[in-house]
Amino acid sequence: MTLRSLPKSWIMKLRAPLTLMSESQNLRDAKPSVTYEEWRDQFTLDRLRLLYFLGLIVNPFFIIIDVFLHRDHLYTLLIIRVILEVGVLVSFFGLRQQISFFRPHALLAFGILFPNVCLAQMTVELGGFTSTYYSGLSLVFLAAGVIIPVSWKSHLIGQLTSLLYYLGVNIFRGQGVINLADVSLNLTILIWMCIAILVSVFLYERLHRAEFEARIKLLELDRLKSEFFANVSHELRTPLTLTLGAFKALKGISLDSKVQELVQLGLRNGSRLLFLINELLDLAKFDSGKSKLEKQPVDLTAIVRGVAANFQSFKDRRIHFRGLTGPVPLEGDASQLKKVVYNLLSNAFKFSDREEGQVWIKLSQQDDEIQLEFEDNGIGIPTEQLHRIFDRFTQVEGSATRRYEGTGIGLALVKEIVTLHGGRIQVESKAGEGSTFTISLPRGSARLEDLGTADEEDDTISELFPAQATSIPTEEIPTESLPKDQPRVLVVDDNSDLRTYLARMLKPHYSVTCSRDGQEALELAQSVTPDLILTDVMMPRMSGHDLLKAVRNDERLAKIPVVFLTARAGTEARVESLEAGADDYIPKPFDESEVLARVANLIRSRNQERQLIELQKEKLSRFLPPHVAELVLSDAEGDFLKGHRQQVTVLFVDLRGFTALSESADPEDVIAVLREYQAEMGRLITEYEGTLEKFSGDSIMVFLNDPQPVPNHQERATRMAVAMVKSIQDLHDHWRKRGYELGAGIGIATGYATLGLIGFENRNDYAAIGPVTNLAARLCAEAQHGQILVPEKFFESVSGYFIAQPVGEFQLKGFRNPISVHNITGIKG
């Protein structure tokens, strides 16, 4: 990590106080081994030179004023000012030549005292305490305090000595009667001026010291982080080298075409990873100051053409050379220069049209300098972004919908290498028309006869850089004979290698459609309606989050599972994605079996949901009274269905152990269990004239006395619950033989609820809403297998027909007071 990679808020906090010293040897130049005292001494000497330089300019100006105002004393004043000018001149050149026999603090005190002694002598000549030249002392005090805001003790010594000399010389050498009013006024102004300056210097020095210490700590932290990063990067290279070696060994073995394609895919992306690690290592070396050039005579033409060949892998010629026909000697580091050429070409093609992008490389020579121009016809760079394109980790596009991949390292590294060679780099660009990067490099002492063979330079090109594709071949996903009703998966990613890899992974099990960005994926989804969307997050034109939002807002697509497959790892990214509405989140790198398992589970779950919905529609008339079923299915909108209040008895029944079953059993077995359970419950609901609100997985809500009146609905509901317990016990024994441990709990409550038809034009439910439904649901949640939990008041209304045991008082969620609960255990008589 470097200072350039720090958040902008940190940098602004650091820069604000440091600007106070921007005109001098900044704290930013301080080395970790330099102490504050050493820095302060150097700072004092530098500023003393500036103070004396200003004195050399200001003193002659006041000679002109003396000519106009004090001609009678001009000779004496001129002698004093000549002495002052000579003394300042000697001091200035002594500091310039670093000739000094005293410590910087003593020189600072002398720098205040010497001009003020001369000024005090002038006041004696011009009337003593009545002379206005005493203000010159204030000017010296102020200039020293502003220009050299360190070492308040040195300022105090210089000020105190100056004041005593001014007072003494005017008392003992003055003529006439001394006016105490003049003395007190002058001294009061001078003393308060000194106090203000001393306080200011003291506060400034505290700030300087704090910022110096913070800067030293930050530099040390930066050094440790760079060292740590370099060590980790080196460790990464070992397993990566072995991985690439294994791929290369496989490449040399005669394998079928599919395996060869996978080996080539691994080689290509492994080389890319190694290249990125090497770039980061180079930056770490630059930060630590350990990066050194291994200069030797090289042929710049051979370097440029060798690297460019890596970009000419297709039949179309897209790189054009000018002035690169013969050898061009240059003293430089060949491997580093190759990185410069590679990054500039990579950058040019990345931001150019895939088919029409062209690059022109022009070389021009001068006596001591060589210029290389890289011109492209790409998208160009906005004028307001030109000043920051060489900053590290900076990209013109930084949002989730950026169109171009990259780390923001390449151009920063180019500038570092060119600067290390003693050269410079410039850029000219216009948005929409292309960019031109110009590199100027010193030729050095290289001569033609010093050059080796070009072939020696070209041998390492493929080792240094990953192969580049200057055009994108059409993706061809292998097709197998799959059933027509095979689930369809839409794969969305802007990386062609990853799309191909995912397609090959999914193709044996699903029908796969691929898309390069979110916008294209949305159009495909609207036309083919996939069963699942597997998408990246950061993509051009439309990001994964925007695609998810568009899918959820489309009625036909809203229920399609969306899985994020992204390089953004960590809890924060996962939570952000799930809160946005994604059904799952898989970070890269991923395990192939995990992806297949998650995709399969989501598709199965969505199919089960669709099957349950279809089952509900098909069986609705069987679970409702015929006239109510007709009203609901006919989509009637009478007042009765729109909503009314009615006292009802609500029953909730829920399976125990179903969650564990759904996670461990095959989907077909889960569906079979649900069908057996729901069919039996539906039979009982119809028999006891209950109204089924809906099936929600293994949960069932039934209410009685609406829409069809049911006499003694509390008793009827309780008898239905007892019958349900017996039927579930029979199912329990049947399921146990198949290895499933399932039971059920029931909750019953009576009260007023609002009932009516809810939903939308394509789907309606006849629902009961009110505290009574909440109470029944809470009791159901508390019920163990075989229990029928009812409130005490409910049991009092049916106590003549049923046997119950008190369970105790429950503090149920959503209810302020505890509720006394009974468990119905049987029927009397």
N, C-alpha and C positions, 0 to 999 in steps of 0.2 A: 504493500500500500504506500502511495506517495501523497505529498501534499496536494497534487493536482487531482487526486481521486477523492479527496475529502468532500463532504457535503458543502454546498455553497454557503449555508448559514455559518458553518465553522470558519470557513475562509474569511467571511465578512467580519466575524467577531475578532479574528486575529489581525486583520488588516487595519481596522479602525484605529487602534492606538498606535500601530506601527507607522502610520502616515505622519505622525508628529515628527519622525526622524527621517523622513524620506529624502531630505536633501543631503544627508551625511552618509557615513559608512553605516548602512542599515544593520539592524539586528539580524536580518535575514542572511547576512553574509557571515555571521558568527559561526565558527566551527565548534563542535561539541567539546573539544579540548580547551577552548579559550575560556578563562574566567571573566567574571563581570569586571573586575578591577583592570584586567588587561585591555578589555574592550573599551572601558571608560578612558584609560590613558590614551589610547589611539584616537578615540573620538575627540578628546580634548585637544590633542595636537592638530588634528585635521581642522577643527573649528577655529583654533588660534590662527592658523594660516589664513582662514577666511576673514577673521576679525582684523588682522594686520593689513590684509589686502584692502578692506573697506577703509581702514585708517589712512592708507596711502592715497586713496581717492578723495576722501572727505577733507583732509588737512589742507591741501592746496585750495580748495573751494573757500575755506574760511580765510585764507590769506587775502583773497579778493574782497571779502567783507571788511577785513581790517583796513584795507586801502581806502575804502569809502567812509568808514565810521571812526577810525582812530589814527588819522595821519600824523598826529603829534607824537604818538608812541609807536609809529610804524617800525622804526629801526629795531627797537627792543623786542617787539612782538615777532618781527621777522626772524630774529636770531633764535627765539624760543621755538618757533614753528619749524625752522630748519633743523634744530636739534631733535625735535619730535619726529620729523620726517625721516632723518637719518637713522634714529633709533628704531623706528618702525620698520624701515627698509632692511636694516641689518637683521632684525628679529625675523622678518618674513623670509628672507633668503636663507637664514640659518635653519629655520624649520623646513624650508623646501629641500635643503640639502641634508636634512636630518642631523644637523650639528647642534647639539644641546648638551649642556653640562648639568642641567637641573631637571628635576622631576616635573611632569606635566602640571601638577597642582601648583608648584612654585611659579612656573611660567604663567599660569592663569592669573595668579595673584599679581605678578609683576605686570602682566598685560593690562590689568586694571589700574595699577598704581602709577606706572610710568606716564601715560597720557594725562592723568589727573595731576601729577606733580607739575607738568608743564602748564596745564590750565590754571592751577593755583598760582603759579608765578605770574601768569597774565593778569589775574585778578589784582595782585599786588600792584602791578604797573598801572592798572586802570581804575584805581580807587578803592581797593580792598573789598570790604563787605558790601559796598554799594554797587560794585561792578556786576553787570548781568552775566558775565562770563562764568559765574558759578554754575549756571545751567549746563555748561559743558560737562561738568562732573556727572550730572544726572544722565546726560546722553551716553557717556561711557559706561556707567552702571547698567543702564537699560540695554545697550547693545551687547555687552558681555553676558547679561542674564538671558537674553533671547537667543543669541547665537550659541552659547556654551551652557546649556541648562543642566550642568552636573557639578558636583563638588561644591556644595553651598558653603563649606568651611573656607575654601579658597576664595570665594566671592566675599565672604565676611572679612577675611584678612585684608584683601585688597581694598574693600570699601572703608573699613575702619582706619586703615593706615592713610588712605586718601583724605578722609575727613579730618583726621588729626593734623596732617600736614597743612591742609587748607586753613584750618583754624589757627594753627601755630604761626605759620608764615605771615598771615595777615595781622596777627596781634603784635608780633615782635618786629616786623618790618614795615608795618603800616604807618601812614603819616596822618597826623591830626587826631581828632577825638573820635573814638569808636562809637558808632550808634548801635546800642544794644538791640533796638528794634530790628535793624537790618540783620544783625547777627542771628537773632532768634528766628526770624522768618526764613532766612536761607538755610539754617541748620535744620529747622523743622521740616522743610520740604525735602531736603536731602536725606534726612534720617528716615522719613516715612517711605520715600522712594526706595531706599535700601531694604527696609523691612519687607515691602511688597515683593521686591525682586528675590530676596532670600527665601521667602515662603514659596514663591513660584518655583524657584530652582529646586527647593527641597521636595515639593510635590512631584515635579517632573522627574526627578531622579528616582523617586520611589516607583513611579510608573515605568521608567526605563528598566530598573532592576527587575521588577515583576515580569515585564514582557521578555526580558533577556532570559530569565530562568524558565519561563514558559516555552520560549523558543528552543532553548537547549533541550528541554525534556521532550518536546515534539520532534526535534531532530533525532534524538536518541531512539524514541519510539519508532520513528520512520525507518531508522537504520535497522532496528531489531525486526521490524515487520518485513522489510526487504530481504534481510538475511534469512528469516524464517521461510518466506515465500520461495527464495532461491533454493533453499535446502529441500523443501517439499517438492518443488518442480524437478530437481535432480532425481529425487527418489521416484517420481512418477515416470521418468524416462526409462528406468530399468525395466519394469514390467511392460511398458509400451513397446520398447525395443524387442523384447522377447515375443510379444504378440505379433508385431509386424514380421519378425523372423519366421514365425510359424505360418503366417499367411503366405509369405514368399516361398516357403518350402512346399506348401500345398499347391501353389500356382505352378510349380515345376512338375507336379505329378499329373498324369493323364486322368482327368476326371470328366464327368459328364457336364454338359453346358450349364445346367442349373447350379451345380456346385461351383463351377468356375466363376459364374456371375456373383455368387455370394462371396467367394474369395476376393474377387476384384472389388466388391463393395467394401469389404473389411479393410483391404489395403488402402483404398482411396480415403476412407474416413479416418483410418488410423494415422495415415500420413498427414492429414489435415490437423488432427489433434496434436501430433508431434510438432508440427509447424507452429501452432498457437502456443504450445508450451515453450518452444524456443524463443518466440517473440517476447513472451512474458519474462523469460530469463534474461533476455537482452535488456529489457527495461529495468529489471532489478540490478543488473550490472551498471547501467548508466546512473541509477540512483545512488549506488554505493561508491561510485567513482572507480570501480574496478575494470570498467570496459576499456580495453586498449586495442589499438589497431596493429595488425601485423602487416605493415606496409612493405610492398615490393613492386617492382615494375610489372604491370599487367596490361593486357590489350583490352581496352574498353569496348571496342567493336565486338570482340569475341564474347565478352561478358553479356552485352546487350542482346546479341543474336542468340546466344545459348539459352538465356532465360526466355526470350520471346518464343523460341521453338516450343516451349512448354505450353504455349497458348495457341499453337497452330495445329491442333490435333484433328481438325476437320478440313474438308476440301476447300472451303472458301478462304481466300486470303484476306485477312482482316487487319494485319499489321503491315505498315508501309515504312520503309527505311529511307532516310535521306542523309547523305554524308557518312554512311557507315559501310563503305565499300572496301576500305583497306585498314590495316592495323593502326590503332591510335594508342600510343604509349601513355601511361598514367601511373603515378606512384600512389598506390592505395591498397586497401585490404580487399582482396577479390571476393571473399565470402560475404562481407558486409555490403559491398557494392551490388552483389547479386540480390541481396535482400531489398535494396533500394529499388532496383529495376523491377523485381517481382511485385512488390507492393504497389508501385505506380501502375503497372500493367493490370494487376488484379483489380485495383480501384477503378481504372478506366473501363474495363469490360463489365464490372459489376453494375455500374451506373449507366450503361449503354443498352440500346435495344438488343435483344437476344439474337436477332437475325441481321440487323442492319448496322450494328455497332462497328466502328472503325477506329484505329489508333495510328497516328503518325509519329514516328520517332525521328527527330532531326538532331544531328550532331554538328556543331560548329567549333572551330579551333581558333584560339588567339595565341599570342606568344607564351603567356604563362598560365593560361586558363582554358578549360574545355567546358562547353555548354551542351547540355542534353535537354531537349524539349520533348515532352509527352503530351500530344494533343489528341483529344477524343471528340466525338460528336454525340456525347451522352446528354444527360438531363441538365448538366451544369449545376452551379452552386449559387444560391441567392447571395446578393451583395452583402447583406447584413450578417451572413454566416461565414464569410471568407476569413475573418480575423480569428476564428476559433477552430478551423478544421485541423490544425496541427496540435491541438490540445489532446491530451491523453483521454481515452475512454469517452470521447465525444463523437457523436454522430449528428448529422443534420436532422435525420429522422430518429426520434427516440421513443415514439409512442408504441402501443401494442399493435398498431396497424402499419408499422413501418414496412416498406416494400423491399428493403435490402438487408441481408444478414451482415454481421460483422461485430467486432469487439471495440472498434475505435482505437486500435493500437497501431495499425499499419502506417498511417501518415505521421503519427508522433514518432515512431521509430525511424522513419525516413529522415525526418528533420534532425534527430539526434545523430544519426550516422553521418549525414552530410556535414553537419556542424563539426563533428569530431574530425572529419577530413579537412577542416579549414575552409569548407565551401558554404554555399547558401542556397536556399530554395525559395522560389516565388511561385505564385499562382495567379492566373487570370481566368475569369470565368463569367459566363452570362447564362442565367437560367434559361433552359430550353435549347441552348445552342452548343454547349460543350465546355470543356475546361482545358487549360494548358498549364502544365507544371514545368518550370524551368529550373534546372539544377546547374549551378556553376561550381566547378571543382578545380583546385590548383593542379597544374600538371606535375609539379615536383621535378625531380631529377631524372625521371624515366626517359630512356631513349629506345629507338626501334631495335637496336642490336641487343638490348637487354631482355627482350620479350622471349618467352618460351613458346611452345606450340599451342595453338588454340584448342586442340583436342584435350589437352591436360586440364584445361579450365572447364570444358563442357562435361567431363565425366561425372562431376558431382551435382549436376543440376537436378536430376531426378531424386537424389538423396536429400537435397536441401528443401525442396518444395513439393507440395502435393500437386498432382496433375490437375489441370484446369480444363473445363469444358467451355468452349467459347460459344456453343449453341446447345440448346436443350433438345435431345432426341425425344421422339414421341414415345410415351410410356406404353409398353405392351404387357398387359397383365395376362398370365397364362389362364386359359379357360379349361374347365373340366365339365363333364356332364353332370349337372346338378338337377335335382327335382325343381319343377317350376315354382312350387310354393316355398322354396328355400328362403330363409330370412335374408334381407338385403341390408348390408352395412355400408354406410357412406363414410369414407376415409378422407379427412381434410388436413392437408399439411403443405406448406410451401417448399419443403425440401423433397426433391424428386426421389432421392435414395430412400428416404424414410417412407414415402408413399409406396414405393415398390416393395420394400421390406414388409410393411404391414399388409399389403395386398396379398403377398405370397403366404403370409402367416394365416390370414383369414380365409383364403380362397378354398381350401379343402372343406370348409364347414359352412360357408355363406356365399351368397352372391355379393360381389364387392364392386362398388363404384368409387372412383377417386376424383378428388377436386384439389386445385392448387391454392385456393383462398376462400374466405368466408362468403364473398358475394357469389362466386360460382357455385359454392356448395348449397347456398339457399335456393338458387335457381334449379339445381339438380333435385334437391329435396322436394320442391314443389311439383316437379314433373314425375319423379319415380317413387316418392313417399317411402323412404327407407324405414326399416324396423329399428335402426340404431344409428346414431351419428358419433363417430370417433374423431375428435378434432383437436388440433393444436390451438394455442391461445394467441400467440403473436404471429400475425399473418398480414399480408398486404391487403389493401382495399377494405376488408372487414375482418376484425379480430374475432377470436373465438367467443369472447363475451358478447360482442354485438351479434354474432350468428345465433348464440343461445337466446338472446332477447328476441330476435326476429322469429325464431322457431316457436318460442312460447306465445308470441302474439298472433301466430297464425292458427286459426281454429283447426285446420286439417292436420297440422304438424305438432300441435301443442303437447300431445301425449308421447311423442317420440323420445326415448331415452337419449340423453346427450352426455358423452363421456369426454372429459378433458384429458388429453395426453400431452404433457407439456414439460419443458425444462425448468419451469418455476417450481422449485421444491420448497418444503417447509410448511409449518402449520398455518401461517398467515395466508399463504397462497391457496392452501386447501380450503380453509374456512371461507375465504373470499369467493372461491368458485362454487362451493356448495350453497352459500347464501344467495348467489346469483341465480341458482336454480338448476345447476348441473346435477345429474344423477350419480356421477362418480368422478373420481379424480385420480389419475395415475401419473406419477412423476417419472421423468426420464433420468437415468436409464431404467428400463423396465424389464421384467421377466416375461418371456413369451407366454408361458403357461398361465401367469397371472392375468395377462390381458385377455387371453382366450376364456378363462374362467369368469372374469367379471362381465365380459360381453355376453357370454352364454347365460349367466344368471339374470342379467337385466332383460334380455330378450325373453327368457322364460317367464319372468315375473310379469312383464307387460302382456304376454300372451295369456297368462292366467287371469289377469285383470280383464282382458277383453272377453275371455270365455265366461267369466262370472257375470259380466254385464249382459252378454247375450243370454246366459241362463236366466238372469233376472227378467229380461224382457219376455223370454219364452214362457216362463212359469208364473208371470205376474198375476194372470187371471186366476191361477189355481190357489194363490196365497191370499187373494183378496175376495171379498164378497163379489158375486158376479156383477151387480149393478155398479159397484165402485170401480171394479176393474174396467168396465166399459167406459166409465167417465174418464178414468186416467188415460187409458189407451186411446180414447178418441180425442184427447187433448182439449176437452171442454174447459171453459173458463167461467163457469157460473160462480155465484157468490159463495156457494157451499165449498167449492174447491179452492177459492182464493184465500179463505182464512176465517176461522171462528174459534171461540173458546168453549171448552167442554171438559167436564170431569172425566178422566180416563184412568185406567190402571195400566201401568207400563211395566213390562217384563224385559229384562236383559239377560241373555245367556251367552257365555263365552267359554271356549275350549281352554283347558289348561295343558300346557306342554306343546301347543301348536307351533310356537316360534322355533323351538328346538327341532321339531319335525321338519319344518320348511327349510331349515338350514342344512339338514343332514340327509333327508330322503330325496329320492328322485322326484322331479316335478310331476310326473304322471301319478306317482303314489300320493302326492299331496292333493292333487286334483281329485283322485278317487276318494280319499278320506273326506274331503269337503263335500263331495256329492252325496256320499252316504249320510253324513251328518245333517246336511241341509235338507235332503229329501225326507228324513225322518222327522226333523223339526217342522218342516213345512206341512207334513201330514197332520201333526198335532195342532198346529196353528189353525189350519182349516177346520179341524174337528171341533175346536173350542171357540170358533168364530172370532179369532183374533185378526188384527190387521198388521201385516208385516211391513215395517217401514222400509227396510232394505237389508241385504246381506252385505256385510263389510268384512270380507275374509271369513274368519271363524266367529265373528261377533254377530249376534242377531238381536234386533230390537222389535218388540211386539207391543201394540197397545190395543185395549179392549174398550168397548162402549162408543166407538167412533170409527168410521162413519155410520156403522150399523149399531143401533142401541142394543146393549147386552144386559139383561137383568142380572143383578148380583155379580157384577163384573169382577169384584174382588175375589169372590169365591171361585168363579170360573177361571180366573187367572191362576189362582193357587192350585186348583186341580190340574190345570195344564202344566204347571211347573212340576208337580209331583209325577205326572206322566212322563215329562221330559227327563227327569232324573232316572226313572226306571229304564226308559229307552236308551239313554246315554250309557247306563251301566251295561246293558246288553251289547252296545257298540264297543264299550270299553273292553269287555271280555273278548270280543271279536278282534279288535285292534291289537290286543296284547299278544294274541297268537301270531300276529304278523310282525311283532317286535316293536309296536308303537305304544308308548305309555301316554294315554290321553284321558283327560277327565273334563268336567265342566262345572262351573259355578253359576248360580242364578240369583238375581236381585229383583225384588218387586216393590213398587210404591204406587200410591194413589194420590191424585191431586188434579188441579186444573192445568190445562195446557192449551196452547194455540195450535190449531191443526189446519192444514191446507196443502195445496199443491205448490211445490217449490222446484226450481230448476230453470231450464231454458227450453227453447223451442224444440230441440232435438232430444231432450232428456228431462223427465219430470219424476219426482218422488212425492208421495203423500206422506207428510212428515208431521210429527208432534214435537213442539218446542216449548220448554218451560222448566221450572225447577224440579218437577216431578221426574222428568227424563234424566236429569243430572243425578238425582237421588238414587234412582234405580241403577244407573250405570255405576255409581260409586259403591253401592252395596254389592253389585256383581263383581267388581274388582276385588272386594274384600272376601268374597265367598271362596271357600275351599271346594275341592272336588266333592260333589254330592250334596252340598249345602244349598238351601233356599233361604236367603236372608231377607227379612222384612222389618220395617220400623214397628215399634211397639203399638202405635195407634192403628196401624194396618192389621196387626195380629188381633187386636181387640175386636175388630169388625168381623173376623172369620174364626174366632176362637171356639165357636160352637161346632165347627166342622173339622178342625185340624189340631194336631198335637205339635207343640213347639217347645224348644228349650231356649231360655234367655242366654244370649252370647255376651252381652255387656254393652258398654257405651263406646261408640266410635266417634272420633273427631274427623269428620269427612271433609275433604277439600271442597270449598265453595259454600260451606255451612258454618255459621257463626257458633252455634251451640252444639254440644255433643248429642248424638242420637242413640237412643236405646234400641238395640237390635235383637230380634229373635230368629232362630233357625227352625223352619218347618220340617218336622221329621216324619210326619205321616198323617193319615186320615182317620178320624175317630169312627168307631163302630165297624 
